[in-house]
Amino acid sequence: MDEKTIRTENVAESGGSGGKAANIIMLSVFLIFIFGFSLAAIITKDREFSEMENRNLAQKPEFSFKNLTEGKFTGDIESYISDQMFLKDALVSLKTDCDRAALKTSMNGIYFSDDGYLIQQYTQDMEQINENIGYINDWAEKTDCPIDFILVPDAVSVLSDKLPASAVNDDQMGSMAAIAKSLSPKITLYNPFQELKQLSDSGTQAYYKTDHHWTSEGAKAVYDWYMRSSGQASADIDYGIETVSSFYGTLYSKAPSAFVKPDEIHIYDNPDGEYTVERINEGTVSDSLYDRTFLDKKDKYSAFMGGNFAQVKISSNAAGDEKVLILKDSYANAIVPFLADSYSEITMIDLRYYHFAENTVSELIDKYDIDRVILIYNMDFINSDQNFIWLS
């Protein structure tokens, strides 16, 4: 056997040993990962609530042959395993960071936009829009008092210049134009696109970067514009402003990333304001328009009005004596503190939770001697919500 053949055999033997070692190492890492995570999941206490997702998590389901044969048990166990996955939030964040490093421009319908904005995609559902406007129109025809509709465009339209070039969205302003054409003449529509656009172009945040809501500044700009446009006087108040940092909102929860910087929330306080806030269904009464306990949690936006409730009644020392009914989504929670300084009595109804109870919405108008109705909804809500049936 010559020297060349010997060297070749030695290299082959060496390469074979190295390949086997690499395979063993890879298999060991894989097994450690699988069994390590499984063991961690077993010894780690189950979480009941996820602050990141702002929802209750699935708990370990009870086994029964009935649930097994009906297929319910397997579905429940899948939800449980998914919700209770060890280091789930960190892994989702790592996935987002990897996507961004790979120059991807979106995740879970959220665009990674200029200036650190996360912007939610808009996909028009004209059938749902027409259905919702139909319910609103039918109800308006049976209502005698003035009805104003503040229809708020979302960041996807107001901040469209910040979207990545690859972004694909339906025309939200086109959706709003279609609503304007089909809306009952008994309803006065207010579209604050220009006010929010001008505010943003001036360098003031009209929308949060990590959340789908507008900021207090956006809400106040629309409040001032609405009062002027509707022939009403804005409250002339020197507000104190409390700044709360480290706010990561709902869009961050869908696409968490180390690249994203937190928002600030600004709480506007009227030093002379006196309020009684009654949450009817919950049976609670407060003297504040804010629930500051949320400022120490991830869901800081719920500090506005304490979140969403079926029916809330607000009495204040405002100079205006009109009694107002507000039909609303969560956007309204940031503008109501300003409206409460203009109207002495406000009744708020959230149709996601108010399913007639003791009175229909029309009956509440008579019951509380309502002078004016204001609908406050963001466009994406009108595009997707299915609770306007409770108006009829």
KOLDODREN-167138 format. One line per 4 residues: number of its first residue (from 1); for each residue y, x, z of N, C-alpha, C. Coordinates in steps of 0.02 Angstrom, whole numbers. Each point is the difference from the previous one (the first is absolute). Layout:
BEGIN
NUM) Y X Z Y X Z Y X Z; ...
END
This chain:
BEGIN
1) -60 43 0 60 -43 0 62 44 0; 45 -10 -48 59 44 -4 53 -20 51; 49 42 6 53 -9 51 41 -62 -12; 11 -17 -66 40 -60 -16 -35 -63 23
5) -67 -3 -10 -39 -59 21 2 -8 75; -5 55 36 1 -2 74 67 -27 25; 55 24 -32 66 -24 21 8 -75 -12; -26 -23 -58 4 -71 -17 -37 -43 50
9) -60 22 19 -39 -38 49 34 -2 67; 30 56 20 35 2 65 60 -48 1; 36 0 -57 58 -45 -5 -23 -73 4; -56 -15 -35 -27 -68 1 -20 -21 70
13) -34 46 35 -20 -15 68 60 -10 46; 50 43 -10 62 -5 41 36 -66 -15; 5 -17 -66 33 -62 -18 -37 -60 26; -66 1 -2 -39 -56 25 10 -9 74
17) 3 54 37 11 -4 73 69 -27 16; 51 25 -40 68 -24 11 6 -74 -16; -34 -23 -54 3 -71 -18 -32 -43 52; -56 22 28 -33 -38 52 44 -5 62
21) 33 56 17 44 1 59 58 -48 -9; 28 0 -61 56 -45 -13 -21 -73 5; -60 -15 -25 -25 -69 3 -12 -21 72; -26 47 40 -13 -15 71 65 -14 37
25) 51 42 -15 65 -9 33 30 -68 -19; -3 -17 -66 28 -63 -23 -37 -59 32; -66 3 3 -39 -53 30 16 -6 74; 8 57 33 16 -1 72 67 -33 13
29) 50 18 -41 67 -30 8 -4 -75 -11; -38 -21 -52 -7 -71 -15 -33 -37 58; -53 28 28 -35 -33 55 44 -3 63; 36 56 12 45 0 58 53 -53 -8
33) 26 -7 -61 52 -50 -13 -27 -71 12; -59 -14 -29 -29 -67 5 -19 -16 71; -40 44 30 -24 -14 68 55 8 52; 47 45 -13 56 9 46 43 -62 3
37) 16 -27 -58 40 -61 -2 -38 -59 30; -65 -2 -14 -41 -55 28 -2 4 75; -9 61 27 -2 10 73 68 -17 30; 54 23 -33 68 -14 26 13 -75 1
41) -24 -35 -52 9 -73 -3 -37 -35 57; -58 28 19 -40 -30 53 32 10 68; 24 60 13 26 16 67 74 -19 9; 35 -11 -57 70 -20 5 6 -75 14
45) 44 -17 45 10 -71 17 31 -37 -59; -27 -58 -14 26 -41 -55 73 -19 13; 40 2 -53 69 -22 4 5 -75 -12; 42 -34 36 10 -71 -9 56 -15 -49
49) 49 45 -3 60 -12 -41 21 64 -34; 21 -6 -63 25 58 -37 76 -7 -7; 37 46 31 72 0 -8 19 19 -72; -39 43 -30 13 20 -69 -2 -60 -47
53) -52 -42 7 -8 -57 -44 30 -64 30; 21 3 62 30 -58 36 -46 -61 -3; -64 11 18 -47 -56 0 -56 15 49; -36 -54 20 -58 8 42 -58 27 -41
57) -40 44 29 -55 30 -35 -66 -36 14; -45 3 -47 -66 -31 9 -38 32 57; -32 -41 41 -40 25 56 -75 -6 -17; -40 34 39 -72 2 -14 -29 -71 0
61) -29 -21 -56 -27 -68 -4 -65 -8 38; -11 -60 26 -63 -15 34 -54 -18 -52; -58 29 9 -54 -11 -48 -35 -67 14; -14 -37 -54 -43 -59 5 -34 -8 -68
65) -61 -27 1 -36 -9 -62 36 -48 -47; 35 -48 28 37 -48 -41 55 36 -38; 40 42 36 53 37 -34 -28 49 -52; -59 28 16 -30 47 -47 -23 -34 -64
69) -33 -58 8 -26 -35 -60 56 -30 -41; 56 -18 32 57 -28 -36 45 53 -31; -15 64 16 39 55 -27 63 15 38; 13 -38 53 61 10 39 -2 65 40
73) -59 16 26 -5 59 43 15 64 -39; -27 6 -61 12 60 -39 74 8 -17; 34 -56 -15 71 2 -14 40 21 61; -20 -28 58 35 17 62 -10 73 19
77) -60 26 -10 -14 69 19 37 48 -46; 8 -19 -64 38 41 -46 74 4 21; 27 -58 19 70 -2 23 8 41 64; -49 -5 44 2 36 63 -1 76 -12
81) -45 23 -43 -6 71 -14 64 26 -33; 27 -40 -47 61 20 -34 59 5 48; 7 -50 44 57 -1 46 -6 53 54; -60 14 23 -10 46 56 -17 71 -21
85) 9 16 -64 -15 67 -25 39 53 40; -35 52 20 31 54 39 55 34 -41; 59 8 30 58 33 -33 20 -35 -65; -8 -66 -2 15 -37 -61 72 11 -23
89) 49 -6 46 70 6 -19 15 69 -28; -29 52 31 12 68 -23 -31 11 -69; -59 -28 -12 -33 8 -64 39 -35 -56; 27 -60 15 40 -36 -50 63 40 -16
93) 31 29 51 60 41 -10 -17 62 -42; -57 31 14 -22 58 -39 -11 -19 -73; -30 -59 -12 -11 -24 -68 67 -9 -36; 50 -27 33 65 -9 -31 31 67 -17
97) -3 48 47 28 66 -12 -33 34 -59; -66 -7 -6 -36 29 -57 22 -32 -66; 10 -66 1 23 -35 -60 70 24 -20; 44 9 49 67 22 -15 1 72 -25
101) -44 41 30 -5 70 -22 -25 4 -72; -41 -50 -19 -26 -4 -69 50 -34 -46; 61 -12 24 55 -29 -39 -12 -73 -18; -41 -35 39 -6 -71 -10 64 -34 26
105) 19 -55 -31 64 -32 16 -7 -65 40; -61 -21 14 -9 -63 37 -66 0 37; -5 -45 49 -61 -11 37 3 -70 30; -53 -39 -9 -4 -68 29 60 -44 -19
109) 24 8 -62 57 -41 -22 66 24 27; 3 60 29 61 28 27 20 61 -42; 62 1 -25 24 56 -40 32 53 46; -13 63 -15 34 56 33 63 13 -41
113) 58 -21 26 61 -2 -39 50 52 23; 55 6 -37 52 49 14 31 -11 69; 25 54 29 35 -2 65 -45 -21 57; -66 7 -8 -47 -15 54 -17 -74 7
117) 19 -41 -49 -14 -72 5 -72 -15 -19; -32 -44 38 -62 -32 -19 19 -70 -23; -18 -17 -63 21 -64 -28 -61 -39 -23; -3 -63 21 -57 -43 -15 3 -27 -71
121) -56 3 -35 -5 -26 -69 11 -76 -1; 29 -24 -54 9 -72 -8 -40 -24 -60; -46 -47 12 -39 -32 -53 15 -75 1; 32 -24 -51 21 -70 -1 -58 -48 -4
125) 4 -53 42 -48 -56 -3 41 -63 -12; 14 -13 -63 45 -56 -17 -30 -67 21; -65 -5 -1 -32 -63 21 15 -14 73; -6 52 43 15 -8 71 73 -13 12
129) 43 34 -37 72 -11 6 18 -72 -17; -26 -25 -55 15 -69 -21 -25 -50 51; -59 14 28 -28 -45 51 45 -1 62; 22 59 22 43 3 60 67 -33 -12
133) 30 13 -57 65 -31 -15 -8 -75 -8; -57 -22 -25 -14 -72 -5 0 -33 69; -33 32 48 0 -27 68 70 -2 29; 39 54 -11 69 4 26 43 -55 -32
137) -6 -8 -65 40 -52 -35 -17 -70 24; -64 -15 6 -21 -67 23 28 -15 68; -2 50 44 26 -9 68 77 -8 -2; 33 40 -41 73 -3 -3 25 -68 -23
141) -37 -33 -44 21 -65 -25 2 -52 55; -37 11 54 -1 -47 56 45 22 57; 40 52 -11 43 28 52 73 -12 -16; 37 -25 49 69 -19 -12 51 55 13
145) -14 45 47 50 51 17 -1 57 -51; 54 40 -3 4 56 -48 -58 49 10; -25 27 -56 -55 48 3 21 63 -38; 1 57 34 14 64 -30 -64 41 -2
149) -8 39 -53 -61 40 -9 21 72 -13; -8 43 52 12 71 -8 -66 32 -22; -4 17 -64 -61 29 -29 11 75 -8; -33 39 42 14 72 5 -45 40 -48
153) 29 38 -45 -41 44 -42 -29 57 42; -57 26 -20 -32 55 37 22 67 -27; -20 53 35 19 68 -19 -22 17 -71; -56 -29 -22 -26 16 -67 49 -16 -55
157) 45 -48 11 50 -16 -50 67 33 16; 22 -3 62 65 29 19 -1 76 -7; -56 31 17 -6 73 -2 -45 22 -58; 2 -36 -55 -44 15 -57 12 70 -28
161) 62 26 9 15 66 -26 -36 56 39; -27 -17 58 -36 50 40 -75 1 -14; -24 -48 -39 -72 -4 -15 -21 57 -46; -62 24 7 -25 51 -47 -3 -28 -70
165) 4 45 -50 1 -21 -70 -63 -38 -19; -55 13 34 -64 -32 -16 -8 -69 32; 49 -21 40 -6 -64 36 -4 -59 -49; -46 -46 15 -8 -61 -40 10 -60 45
169) 52 -39 -14 16 -59 40 21 -57 -46; -10 -61 24 28 -57 -35 74 -5 18; 36 -39 -38 73 -6 8 16 -49 56; 16 27 59 16 -44 56 64 -40 -11
173) 48 30 -32 62 -36 -14 -13 -56 -50; -48 10 -45 -20 -54 -45 -31 -58 38; -39 16 51 -30 -52 43 55 -39 35; 51 35 24 55 -33 35 40 -44 -48
177) 9 24 -62 36 -40 -50 -38 -64 -16; -67 4 -3 -40 -59 -13 6 -50 57; 4 24 61 9 -43 58 67 -35 -4; 52 37 -18 67 -29 -5 1 -58 -49
181) -38 5 -54 -1 -53 -50 -38 -62 23; -53 11 41 -43 -56 19 18 -31 67; 47 30 36 17 -24 67 38 -66 -2; -14 -42 49 34 -64 6 76 9 5
185) 40 -42 -33 73 5 5 25 -13 71; -43 -26 43 20 -11 70 0 65 40; -26 53 -30 -5 65 35 48 50 -32; 40 33 42 46 52 -24 -34 67 9
189) -11 36 -56 -36 64 2 49 58 8; -19 48 44 39 60 11 -45 60 -13; 16 38 -52 -38 60 -18 43 61 16; -16 37 53 43 55 22 -17 68 -32
193) -26 0 -61 -20 63 -32 59 49 -3; 57 -23 -25 57 46 -9 24 29 66; 1 -41 52 23 25 65 -47 54 27; -65 -11 -6 -49 49 23 1 62 -43
197) 10 -9 -65 3 57 -46 62 43 14; 57 -32 9 62 37 15 -6 37 67; -31 -32 49 -8 32 65 -43 63 -8; -55 -7 -36 -44 57 -11 34 56 -39
201) 36 -19 -52 35 50 -42 55 37 39; 26 -33 53 52 32 40 -28 51 50; -66 4 4 -31 48 45 -27 -30 64; 7 -65 9 -26 -34 60 -68 -31 -16
205) -49 11 43 -66 -27 -11 1 -76 5; -20 -33 -54 -6 -72 1 -71 -21 18; -48 46 -12 -71 -12 16 -27 60 38; -50 -12 42 -33 56 33 -40 39 -52
209) -11 64 14 -39 42 -45 -75 -9 11; -20 -19 60 -71 -5 16 -23 -72 12; 45 -48 -10 -15 -69 16 26 -45 -57; -29 -60 -8 19 -44 -55 61 -42 15
213) 26 3 61 58 -41 19 66 34 -18; 53 -41 2 67 28 -5 22 26 68; 51 43 1 26 27 62 51 -48 30; 22 15 61 52 -40 31 64 2 -42
217) 13 58 -31 60 7 -42 -6 -45 -62; -60 -1 -30 -11 -44 -57 9 -73 20; -29 -19 57 4 -69 24 72 -19 15; 38 45 31 69 -16 18 44 -7 -62
221) -11 44 -50 38 -5 -61 -11 -67 -34; -63 -24 1 -15 -65 -31 28 -57 42; -1 7 67 29 -50 44 75 -9 -16; 36 57 -4 72 -3 -13 13 -32 -68
225) -39 20 -50 8 -27 -69 -17 -74 -2; -53 -20 33 -20 -71 -1 54 -43 33; 27 22 56 50 -40 34 62 -8 -44; 21 54 -32 58 -5 -46 -16 -46 -58
229) -58 11 -31 -18 -37 -61 -8 -75 13; -20 -17 61 -12 -71 16 62 -32 32; 55 37 2 62 -28 27 3 -3 75; -40 41 33 -1 1 73 31 66 25
233) 22 1 61 30 59 29 -53 42 36; -1 65 -16 -45 45 36 26 11 71; -46 12 46 20 15 68 32 70 2; 59 5 29 36 64 5 -19 33 66
237) -51 42 -3 -28 29 61 -5 76 -7; 20 35 52 -7 73 2 -68 16 32; -51 5 -42 -68 9 24 -12 71 27; -36 3 55 -28 64 21 -65 11 -38
241) -13 62 -18 -59 15 -41 -46 48 38; -60 -22 13 -51 42 33 -47 27 -53; -10 66 0 -44 32 -50 -67 16 31; -53 -21 -32 -68 13 22 -35 39 -55
245) -26 58 17 -31 44 -50 -75 -8 -3; -32 38 -44 -73 4 -6 -32 -67 -18; 30 -34 -50 -29 -63 -23 -40 12 -64; -65 -14 3 -43 2 -58 -24 -72 -13
249) 18 -27 -57 -11 -71 -13 -64 -17 -36; -2 -61 -29 -61 -27 -29 -22 38 -63; 47 26 -38 -18 37 -61 -31 67 18; 24 30 53 -30 63 24 -72 -13 22
253) -13 -58 29 -68 -16 23 -48 -3 -59; 25 -22 -58 -43 -5 -59 -8 68 -35; 49 44 9 -3 66 -32 28 53 47; -34 11 57 25 49 49 -3 71 -27
257) 50 40 16 3 68 -27 44 44 43; -18 63 4 40 48 37 66 15 -36; 3 -18 -64 61 12 -39 55 -51 15; -18 -55 33 48 -55 10 37 9 67
261) 66 -4 -3 40 4 60 13 -70 27; 6 -7 66 9 -66 30 70 -28 -13; 5 -66 7 64 -35 -4 33 -4 68; 63 -21 -1 35 -22 60 10 -75 -4
265) -2 -33 58 17 -71 4 66 -5 39; 44 -42 -25 64 -11 34 3 -70 28; 12 -4 65 6 -63 36 74 -16 10; 24 -54 -30 70 -20 7 7 -47 59
269) 43 20 47 8 -38 62 71 -27 6; 5 -66 8 65 -31 13 13 2 75; 48 40 23 11 8 72 21 -65 35; 26 -47 -38 22 -64 29 -48 -57 -15
273) -54 15 -33 -47 -52 -20 -41 -27 58; -9 -65 2 -43 -32 50 -50 -44 -37; -64 12 13 -52 -34 -39 -55 -27 45; -28 -55 -23 -62 -26 29 -49 -8 -57
277) -54 38 3 -50 0 -54 -64 -30 27; -16 -59 -27 -59 -37 23 -53 -1 -54; -58 29 15 -57 -3 -45 -41 -61 20; 7 -52 -40 -23 -67 19 -75 -1 15
281) -40 23 -46 -73 -5 7 -26 45 56; 33 57 10 -22 48 51 25 -19 69; 52 -42 3 26 -21 65 38 55 36; 30 47 -38 36 55 31 74 -5 -17
285) 42 25 45 72 0 -9 27 70 14; 46 23 -42 30 66 8 75 -6 -9; 36 51 25 73 0 -9 21 54 -51; -48 24 -40 14 52 -48 -30 -17 -68
289) 35 22 -53 -25 -9 -68 -49 55 -20; -11 47 45 -45 56 -14 -52 4 55; -59 24 -18 -52 15 49 -9 76 -1; 32 33 47 2 73 0 -66 32 19
293) -49 -39 22 -65 30 15 -32 27 -65; 18 -28 -57 -28 23 -63 29 67 -22; 57 20 29 31 62 -20 -39 61 23; -47 -10 46 -43 54 22 -68 -1 -35
297) -7 -46 -50 -63 -6 -36 11 19 -73; -54 2 -38 7 15 -71 35 -58 -36; -17 -62 17 28 -59 -33 70 -14 26; 46 46 -13 67 -6 27 40 -57 -32
301) -16 -18 -62 38 -54 -32 -7 -66 38; -56 -8 36 -9 -62 39 48 -5 59; 39 53 12 53 -6 51 50 -53 -20; 10 -11 -66 44 -53 -23 -32 -68 14
305) 30 -37 44 -22 -67 19 -69 0 33; -28 59 14 -65 4 33 -57 -14 -48; 14 -1 -66 -52 -14 -50 7 -69 -29; -56 -27 -24 1 -65 -35 -35 -54 42
309) 31 -58 4 -26 -55 39 8 -65 -39; -39 -50 18 2 -64 -35 69 -32 4; 27 -4 61 65 -32 10 38 35 55; 62 18 -16 44 33 48 67 -36 0
313) 26 -12 59 66 -32 5 48 49 35; 57 12 -32 49 47 26 65 -37 15; 23 5 61 65 -27 19 45 59 18; 63 -3 -21 45 56 12 70 -25 16
317) 43 48 18 71 -16 13 43 11 -62; -32 -4 -59 37 8 -62 53 -54 -8; 54 17 -34 55 -47 -8 -18 -59 -45; -41 14 -51 -19 -53 -46 -45 -51 33
321) 13 -64 -14 -38 -53 34 -53 -31 -44; -12 29 -60 -52 -27 -44 -70 13 29; -44 -49 -9 -69 8 18 -40 15 -64; -36 55 1 -31 25 -62 -75 5 8
325) -35 -20 -52 -73 10 -4 -13 56 -50; -37 51 20 -18 55 -43 -75 -1 -14; -17 -4 -64 -69 9 -21 -6 72 -23; -51 37 24 5 72 -6 -67 37 -6
329) 6 63 -23 -54 48 6 26 56 46; -34 56 4 19 52 47 66 35 -19; 21 -5 -63 65 28 -19 56 -31 41; -6 -65 14 53 -36 36 11 28 70
333) -51 31 30 6 23 69 57 51 9; 16 37 -54 53 51 5 70 -28 -12; 5 -59 -32 66 -29 -13 18 -54 51; -49 -28 33 13 -54 49 45 22 57
337) -5 63 26 47 19 52 73 -6 -20; 16 9 -64 68 -10 -24 16 -74 -9; -47 -38 -26 11 -72 -7 8 -34 68; -33 27 51 5 -29 67 69 8 29
341) 41 44 -29 69 8 22 47 -44 -40; -29 -39 -46 41 -47 -39 -16 -73 14; -62 -13 21 -22 -69 13 -22 -7 72; 22 -53 32 -14 -10 72 -73 -19 12
345) -33 -27 -52 -70 -20 10 -39 11 -65; -54 37 5 -43 15 -57 -72 -18 18; -32 -36 -44 -72 -12 6 -35 35 -57; -46 45 16 -36 39 -51 -71 -26 -6
349) -22 -9 -62 -68 -22 -14 -34 50 -48; -58 23 19 -40 43 -42 -62 -40 -22; -2 -19 -63 -52 -45 -24 -70 32 1; -4 65 9 -66 32 7 -34 -22 65
353) 41 -22 48 -27 -18 66 17 -72 19; 51 -28 -32 21 -68 17 -35 -49 -47; -54 -30 23 -38 -47 -41 7 -70 29; 62 -24 -5 22 -67 22 8 -4 76
357) -50 21 39 5 -8 73 18 -72 16; 54 -13 37 19 -68 18 43 -33 -54; 38 42 -37 46 -27 -49 -5 37 -66; 12 -35 -55 8 33 -64 68 35 0
361) 10 43 -49 65 35 -5 56 -51 -11; -12 -50 -40 51 -51 -12 16 -38 64; -51 -13 41 12 -35 64 39 43 48; -9 66 -3 38 46 43 75 -3 -18
365) 15 -8 -63 70 -4 -21 34 -60 33; -34 -56 3 28 -59 34 0 10 76; -54 28 26 -8 8 72 55 43 30; 18 55 -35 49 47 27 69 -9 -31
369) 11 -54 -38 65 -13 -32 24 61 -40; -44 26 -42 15 61 -38 56 -13 -51; 48 47 -3 56 -5 -47 -12 38 -65; -40 52 4 -10 44 -58 -70 31 4
373) -33 5 -58 -65 35 -4 10 64 -41; -27 55 26 2 64 -37 -72 25 -8; -20 10 -62 -64 32 -14 14 74 -9; -38 42 35 7 73 -6 -69 30 -14
377) -10 20 -61 -64 28 -21 11 59 -47; -46 49 3 2 53 -49 -42 -21 -60; 16 28 -59 -31 -23 -63 -76 9 1; -25 54 27 -72 11 0 -36 -53 42
381) 33 -26 51 -29 -53 41 -7 -64 -40; 52 -19 -37 -3 -59 -43 -54 8 -53; -12 62 -20 -48 16 -52 -73 -4 24; -10 2 67 -69 6 24 -20 -48 55
385) 48 -26 39 -19 -41 57 -27 -69 -21; -45 -27 40 -32 -64 -16 10 -53 54; 55 5 37 11 -45 56 57 -50 -10; 30 0 -60 55 -48 -12 -26 -72 -5
389) -64 -7 -5 -30 -67 -1 18 -38 64; 14 37 55 15 -32 64 70 -28 2; 39 8 -53 65 -33 -6 -9 -73 -19; -54 -16 -35 -8 -67 -28 -24 -50 51
END
